[in-house]
């Protein structure tokens, strides 16, 4: 695979940059070059990777996961609810139906289908590949099934920006009395699976009353969390000075106000600054709808060596050129730990480096297994020696220990409850 040129170097990007004053064009170009770029194949691969890893981690009667594509409900409950008399004749509100909500709906009442189509296809593939692990948009009658009932409801999306839309969908499930009953009896929990996410969006989703577990692969950078405050202030000044006053249902800083720096080849999220995603009067968005043909190479897949090289340059970590990609990645991540590792380190490191979250977790797992990091998350003497050797070209190159079978210590993943919990027969 060939290396990509910077996003700012393509004709479409150059036309967009000419809307800025000449003195502001370098900063605007750097903002484009700092964006996380993902294509449909990468999004699909990221979602499948997360789903199959989830399936492999689940066992027992409740191992199945009912999957639903993230979509808008407009305040309506996720399932149809009716008042039905119970055995004593008392009316109780109960969700009904074998079919769940449609996986794809037009965006905001228009005839245009959003990213739900891509996500719905991935869900369909996952169900066909692993029918004993996944259910495809089942209705409440199937969720009550006595044979292999699901133990989790999974909401699948390409991107968690502000987290508001995922939370609205969680609200739609919470509005169903039967779902609330299943949750209170610990028969069902919730997962949110995304290809990419901002740290702020993940935090908001996790705070929802349903307390979902959030799984994602790519950490999307934002201007509000950019490590270079001077650069972030310069970009903020551009946002205030140029472009429309508002975006698609968003402020100048994008929906949620964090100014996400992420683009998909099939759409620009409204979480990006308005000057990037919205065409209004004389101002033109970077692109409307799908990316134009000349930008396609910009969304190509980067080679591992390119990812590490760009991350090292961006973070100022000097790595010897003769290291393997795996060794270079280990040197980079351990150099950026800055002392003690903690449970959120992998997300922060992925956001800073542009590496995928699972890749960062694999590096941390190998470092712990290889004695480079101790149980409390601090670099050991061996880890310090590895960093020293990896930064000095005149020294013998370090050998990074690897395992043919990946090792994932409990400290790097959220623990799950036992699958042997006894279940009363029948769901309300």
KELUMGU-816622 format. One record per residue (C-alpha): residue number from 1; residue in one letter; z, x, y. Coordinates in steps of 0.25 Angstrom, whole numbers, plus 2048, in hexadecimal, padded with zeros to 3 digits. Layout:
% KELUMGU-816622
NODE   i aa  c3  c1  c2
NODE NUM  A   Z   X   Y
...
END
This chain:
% KELUMGU-816622
NODE   i aa  c3  c1  c2
NODE   1  X 800 800 800
NODE   2  X 7FC 805 80E
NODE   3  X 806 807 819
NODE   4  X 806 7FD 824
NODE   5  X 804 800 832
NODE   6  X 80E 7FB 83C
NODE   7  X 80D 7EC 83F
NODE   8  X 80B 7EF 84E
NODE   9  X 7FE 7F7 84B
NODE  10  X 7F5 7EB 846
NODE  11  X 7EB 7E4 84F
NODE  12  X 7F3 7D6 84F
NODE  13  X 800 7DE 853
NODE  14  X 7F9 7E6 85E
NODE  15  X 7F4 7D9 864
NODE  16  X 802 7D3 863
NODE  17  X 808 7E0 86A
NODE  18  X 7FE 7DF 875
NODE  19  X 806 7D3 87A
NODE  20  X 811 7DC 87E
NODE  21  X 811 7E5 88A
NODE  22  X 80C 7F3 887
NODE  23  X 81A 7F9 889
NODE  24  X 820 7EF 87F
NODE  25  X 815 7F0 874
NODE  26  X 81C 7FC 86D
NODE  27  X 829 7F4 86B
NODE  28  X 822 7E8 867
NODE  29  X 81A 7F0 85D
NODE  30  X 826 7F6 857
NODE  31  X 82C 7E8 855
NODE  32  X 820 7E4 84D
NODE  33  X 821 7F1 845
NODE  34  X 830 7EE 842
NODE  35  X 82C 7E1 83B
NODE  36  X 82F 7DE 82C
NODE  37  X 821 7DA 827
NODE  38  X 820 7D2 81A
NODE  39  X 814 7CC 813
NODE  40  X 813 7C1 809
NODE  41  X 813 7CA 7FD
NODE  42  X 81F 7D1 802
NODE  43  X 827 7C4 805
NODE  44  X 823 7BE 7F7
NODE  45  X 827 7CB 7F0
NODE  46  X 834 7CB 7F8
NODE  47  X 838 7BD 7F4
NODE  48  X 834 7BF 7E5
NODE  49  X 83C 7CB 7E5
NODE  50  X 848 7C4 7EA
NODE  51  X 846 7B8 7E1
NODE  52  X 845 7C0 7D4
NODE  53  X 851 7C9 7D8
NODE  54  X 859 7BC 7DA
NODE  55  X 854 7B6 7CC
NODE  56  X 858 7C3 7C5
NODE  57  X 866 7C3 7CB
NODE  58  X 869 7B4 7C6
NODE  59  X 86E 7B0 7B8
NODE  60  X 874 7A4 7B1
NODE  61  X 871 795 7B2
NODE  62  X 871 795 7C2
NODE  63  X 867 7A1 7C3
NODE  64  X 85B 798 7C8
NODE  65  X 858 798 7D7
NODE  66  X 852 78C 7DE
NODE  67  X 848 792 7E8
NODE  68  X 843 78B 7F5
NODE  69  X 83A 791 800
NODE  70  X 840 791 80D
NODE  71  X 83B 786 816
NODE  72  X 83E 77C 821
NODE  73  X 845 76F 81E
NODE  74  X 847 76A 82C
NODE  75  X 856 766 82A
NODE  76  X 853 75E 81D
NODE  77  X 85B 761 810
NODE  78  X 854 76A 805
NODE  79  X 854 75E 7FB
NODE  80  X 853 74F 7FB
NODE  81  X 861 749 7FB
NODE  82  X 864 73A 7F7
NODE  83  X 871 732 7F5
NODE  84  X 872 730 7E6
NODE  85  X 87E 729 7DF
NODE  86  X 886 731 7D6
NODE  87  X 88C 72D 7C9
NODE  88  X 897 725 7D0
NODE  89  X 88D 71E 7D9
NODE  90  X 890 726 7E5
NODE  91  X 884 72A 7EE
NODE  92  X 883 739 7EF
NODE  93  X 878 741 7F7
NODE  94  X 870 749 7ED
NODE  95  X 864 752 7ED
NODE  96  X 858 74D 7E4
NODE  97  X 84B 752 7E0
NODE  98  X 844 75C 7D6
NODE  99  X 83C 762 7E1
NODE 100  X 842 76A 7ED
NODE 101  X 83C 76C 7FB
NODE 102  X 82E 770 7FC
NODE 103  X 82C 77F 7FC
NODE 104  X 822 77F 807
NODE 105  X 822 777 814
NODE 106  X 81A 777 820
NODE 107  X 820 780 82C
NODE 108  X 827 777 836
NODE 109  X 81E 76B 833
NODE 110  X 811 772 834
NODE 111  X 807 774 829
NODE 112  X 809 783 828
NODE 113  X 811 788 81C
NODE 114  X 81B 793 81F
NODE 115  X 820 79F 816
NODE 116  X 826 794 80D
NODE 117  X 818 795 805
NODE 118  X 81A 7A3 802
NODE 119  X 829 7A1 7FE
NODE 120  X 826 795 7F6
NODE 121  X 81B 79D 7EE
NODE 122  X 825 7A8 7EB
NODE 123  X 82F 79D 7E6
NODE 124  X 825 797 7DD
NODE 125  X 822 7A5 7D7
NODE 126  X 830 7A8 7D5
NODE 127  X 832 79A 7CE
NODE 128  X 826 79C 7C5
NODE 129  X 82A 7AA 7C2
NODE 130  X 839 7A7 7BF
NODE 131  X 83B 798 7BD
NODE 132  X 849 79B 7B6
NODE 133  X 84D 7A2 7C3
NODE 134  X 847 79A 7CE
NODE 135  X 844 78B 7D2
NODE 136  X 839 787 7DC
NODE 137  X 83E 77D 7E6
NODE 138  X 845 774 7DD
NODE 139  X 84B 767 7E1
NODE 140  X 85A 763 7DF
NODE 141  X 858 75D 7D2
NODE 142  X 853 76A 7CC
NODE 143  X 85E 771 7D3
NODE 144  X 868 768 7CB
NODE 145  X 861 76C 7BE
NODE 146  X 86B 76E 7B2
NODE 147  X 862 779 7AC
NODE 148  X 861 786 7B4
NODE 149  X 865 780 7C1
NODE 150  X 864 78A 7CD
NODE 151  X 870 791 7D3
NODE 152  X 869 795 7E0
NODE 153  X 860 78F 7EA
NODE 154  X 857 799 7F0
NODE 155  X 850 798 7FE
NODE 156  X 844 7A2 7FE
NODE 157  X 83D 7A6 80B
NODE 158  X 835 7B2 810
NODE 159  X 83D 7B5 81C
NODE 160  X 84B 7B2 822
NODE 161  X 84B 7B4 831
NODE 162  X 856 7AD 838
NODE 163  X 85A 7A6 82B
NODE 164  X 85A 798 832
NODE 165  X 84F 792 82A
NODE 166  X 856 797 81C
NODE 167  X 863 791 821
NODE 168  X 85C 784 825
NODE 169  X 857 783 816
NODE 170  X 865 786 811
NODE 171  X 869 77B 81A
NODE 172  X 85F 772 813
NODE 173  X 865 775 806
NODE 174  X 873 773 80B
NODE 175  X 86F 765 810
NODE 176  X 86E 761 801
NODE 177  X 87B 75B 7FC
NODE 178  X 878 75F 7EE
NODE 179  X 875 76E 7F2
NODE 180  X 882 76E 7F9
NODE 181  X 889 769 7ED
NODE 182  X 882 774 7E4
NODE 183  X 886 77F 7EE
NODE 184  X 895 77A 7EF
NODE 185  X 896 77A 7DF
NODE 186  X 88F 788 7DF
NODE 187  X 883 783 7D7
NODE 188  X 879 788 7E1
NODE 189  X 878 794 7EB
NODE 190  X 86E 798 7F5
NODE 191  X 864 7A4 7F6
NODE 192  X 85B 7A7 801
NODE 193  X 84F 7B1 7FD
NODE 194  X 847 7B7 808
NODE 195  X 83C 7C2 809
NODE 196  X 841 7C7 816
NODE 197  X 84D 7C3 81F
NODE 198  X 854 7C7 82C
NODE 199  X 863 7CB 82B
NODE 200  X 867 7C0 835
NODE 201  X 85F 7B6 82D
NODE 202  X 866 7BA 820
NODE 203  X 874 7BA 826
NODE 204  X 871 7AB 82B
NODE 205  X 86C 7A6 81E
NODE 206  X 878 7AC 817
NODE 207  X 882 7A5 820
NODE 208  X 87C 797 81C
NODE 209  X 886 78E 816
NODE 210  X 87F 78F 808
NODE 211  X 882 79E 809
NODE 212  X 874 7A2 802
NODE 213  X 871 7B0 7FD
NODE 214  X 866 7B6 805
NODE 215  X 85C 7BF 7FD
NODE 216  X 851 7C6 805
NODE 217  X 848 7D3 804
NODE 218  X 844 7D8 812
NODE 219  X 84D 7D9 81E
NODE 220  X 845 7D4 82A
NODE 221  X 849 7DC 837
NODE 222  X 84C 7D5 844
NODE 223  X 84D 7DA 852
NODE 224  X 85B 7D5 854
NODE 225  X 860 7DE 848
NODE 226  X 857 7EA 84B
NODE 227  X 85F 7F7 84A
NODE 228  X 858 7FD 857
NODE 229  X 85F 7F5 862
NODE 230  X 856 7FB 86D
NODE 231  X 849 7F8 865
NODE 232  X 84E 7EA 862
NODE 233  X 851 7E8 871
NODE 234  X 843 7EC 874
NODE 235  X 83D 7E2 86B
NODE 236  X 846 7D7 870
NODE 237  X 841 7DA 87E
NODE 238  X 833 7D8 879
NODE 239  X 837 7CB 873
NODE 240  X 83D 7C6 880
NODE 241  X 831 7CB 888
NODE 242  X 825 7C7 880
NODE 243  X 820 7BB 878
NODE 244  X 824 7AC 877
NODE 245  X 832 7A7 87B
NODE 246  X 833 7A1 86D
NODE 247  X 82E 7A2 85F
NODE 248  X 82B 798 854
NODE 249  X 839 791 856
NODE 250  X 83F 79E 85A
NODE 251  X 843 7A6 866
NODE 252  X 83C 7B3 86B
NODE 253  X 844 7BA 861
NODE 254  X 83F 7B2 855
NODE 255  X 847 7A7 84D
NODE 256  X 855 7AB 84C
NODE 257  X 854 7B5 857
NODE 258  X 854 7C2 84F
NODE 259  X 846 7C6 852
NODE 260  X 842 7C9 843
NODE 261  X 838 7D4 841
NODE 262  X 830 7CE 835
NODE 263  X 822 7C9 832
NODE 264  X 81B 7C3 826
NODE 265  X 80C 7C4 824
NODE 266  X 80C 7B5 823
NODE 267  X 815 7B2 82F
NODE 268  X 81E 7B7 83A
NODE 269  X 82C 7B1 839
NODE 270  X 831 7AA 846
NODE 271  X 83D 7B3 844
NODE 272  X 834 7BE 84B
NODE 273  X 834 7BF 85A
NODE 274  X 82C 7B4 861
NODE 275  X 822 7BF 866
NODE 276  X 81F 7C3 858
NODE 277  X 81D 7B5 851
NODE 278  X 819 7AB 85C
NODE 279  X 80C 7A9 863
NODE 280  X 80E 7A1 870
NODE 281  X 805 7A0 87C
NODE 282  X 800 7AE 87F
NODE 283  X 809 7B5 875
NODE 284  X 804 7B8 867
NODE 285  X 80C 7BA 85B
NODE 286  X 80A 7C6 852
NODE 287  X 803 7BC 849
NODE 288  X 804 7AD 846
NODE 289  X 804 7A8 838
NODE 290  X 800 7B3 82E
NODE 291  X 7FE 7C1 832
NODE 292  X 7EF 7C4 836
NODE 293  X 7E7 7CD 82D
NODE 294  X 7E9 7DA 835
NODE 295  X 7F8 7D9 833
NODE 296  X 7F7 7D8 824
NODE 297  X 7F8 7E7 821
NODE 298  X 805 7E7 82A
NODE 299  X 80C 7DE 81F
NODE 300  X 808 7E7 813
NODE 301  X 813 7EC 80A
NODE 302  X 819 7FA 80E
NODE 303  X 81B 805 804
NODE 304  X 829 809 801
NODE 305  X 827 816 808
NODE 306  X 822 80F 814
NODE 307  X 82E 806 815
NODE 308  X 838 812 813
NODE 309  X 830 81A 81D
NODE 310  X 830 80F 828
NODE 311  X 83F 80C 826
NODE 312  X 843 81B 827
NODE 313  X 83B 81C 834
NODE 314  X 840 80F 839
NODE 315  X 84F 813 836
NODE 316  X 84E 822 839
NODE 317  X 851 827 82B
NODE 318  X 84A 834 828
NODE 319  X 846 834 819
NODE 320  X 83F 83F 812
NODE 321  X 830 83C 80F
NODE 322  X 831 841 801
NODE 323  X 83A 837 7FC
NODE 324  X 836 82B 7F3
NODE 325  X 836 81D 7F9
NODE 326  X 842 819 7F1
NODE 327  X 84A 826 7F5
NODE 328  X 846 824 804
NODE 329  X 84A 816 804
NODE 330  X 858 81A 7FE
NODE 331  X 859 825 809
NODE 332  X 855 81B 814
NODE 333  X 85F 810 810
NODE 334  X 86B 819 80D
NODE 335  X 868 81F 81B
NODE 336  X 869 812 822
NODE 337  X 876 80D 81B
NODE 338  X 87E 814 826
NODE 339  X 88B 814 81D
NODE 340  X 890 809 815
NODE 341  X 886 7FF 80E
NODE 342  X 88A 7F1 80E
NODE 343  X 884 7E4 809
NODE 344  X 87B 7E1 815
NODE 345  X 875 7EF 815
NODE 346  X 869 7EC 80D
NODE 347  X 864 7E2 817
NODE 348  X 867 7EB 824
NODE 349  X 860 7F6 81D
NODE 350  X 854 7EE 819
NODE 351  X 853 7E9 827
NODE 352  X 853 7F7 82D
NODE 353  X 84A 7FD 823
NODE 354  X 840 7F2 820
NODE 355  X 843 7F4 811
NODE 356  X 845 7E8 808
NODE 357  X 853 7E4 806
NODE 358  X 852 7E5 7F6
NODE 359  X 84D 7F3 7F8
NODE 360  X 859 7F7 801
NODE 361  X 862 7F1 7F7
NODE 362  X 85C 7F9 7EB
NODE 363  X 85E 806 7F3
NODE 364  X 86C 802 7F6
NODE 365  X 86E 7FF 7E7
NODE 366  X 868 80C 7E2
NODE 367  X 870 813 7ED
NODE 368  X 87D 80D 7E7
NODE 369  X 879 80F 7D9
NODE 370  X 875 81E 7DC
NODE 371  X 882 821 7E3
NODE 372  X 87C 823 7F0
NODE 373  X 885 817 7F6
NODE 374  X 893 815 7F1
NODE 375  X 899 807 7EE
NODE 376  X 89E 805 7FC
NODE 377  X 890 807 801
NODE 378  X 891 815 807
NODE 379  X 888 821 805
NODE 380  X 88D 82A 7FA
NODE 381  X 88C 83A 7FB
NODE 382  X 880 838 7F2
NODE 383  X 87A 82E 7FC
NODE 384  X 87C 837 808
NODE 385  X 876 843 800
NODE 386  X 86A 83A 7FD
NODE 387  X 868 837 80C
NODE 388  X 869 845 810
NODE 389  X 85F 84A 805
NODE 390  X 855 83E 809
NODE 391  X 855 842 817
NODE 392  X 852 851 815
NODE 393  X 845 855 811
NODE 394  X 849 863 80D
NODE 395  X 853 85E 803
NODE 396  X 84F 85A 7F5
NODE 397  X 84C 84B 7F5
NODE 398  X 856 842 7EF
NODE 399  X 854 83A 7E2
NODE 400  X 858 82C 7E4
NODE 401  X 85E 826 7D7
NODE 402  X 857 819 7D2
NODE 403  X 859 80F 7C7
NODE 404  X 84E 809 7BE
NODE 405  X 856 7FD 7BE
NODE 406  X 85B 7F8 7CC
NODE 407  X 86A 7F7 7CF
NODE 408  X 86F 7ED 7D8
NODE 409  X 87E 7EF 7DB
NODE 410  X 886 7E3 7DE
NODE 411  X 88A 7E8 7EC
NODE 412  X 87B 7E6 7F0
NODE 413  X 879 7D8 7EC
NODE 414  X 881 7CB 7EE
NODE 415  X 889 7C7 7E2
NODE 416  X 886 7BA 7DB
NODE 417  X 890 7B1 7D5
NODE 418  X 891 7AF 7C6
NODE 419  X 886 7A7 7BF
NODE 420  X 890 7A2 7B5
NODE 421  X 896 798 7BE
NODE 422  X 898 78B 7B7
NODE 423  X 890 77F 7BD
NODE 424  X 894 771 7BC
NODE 425  X 889 769 7B6
NODE 426  X 87F 762 7BF
NODE 427  X 87D 764 7CE
NODE 428  X 87F 759 7D8
END
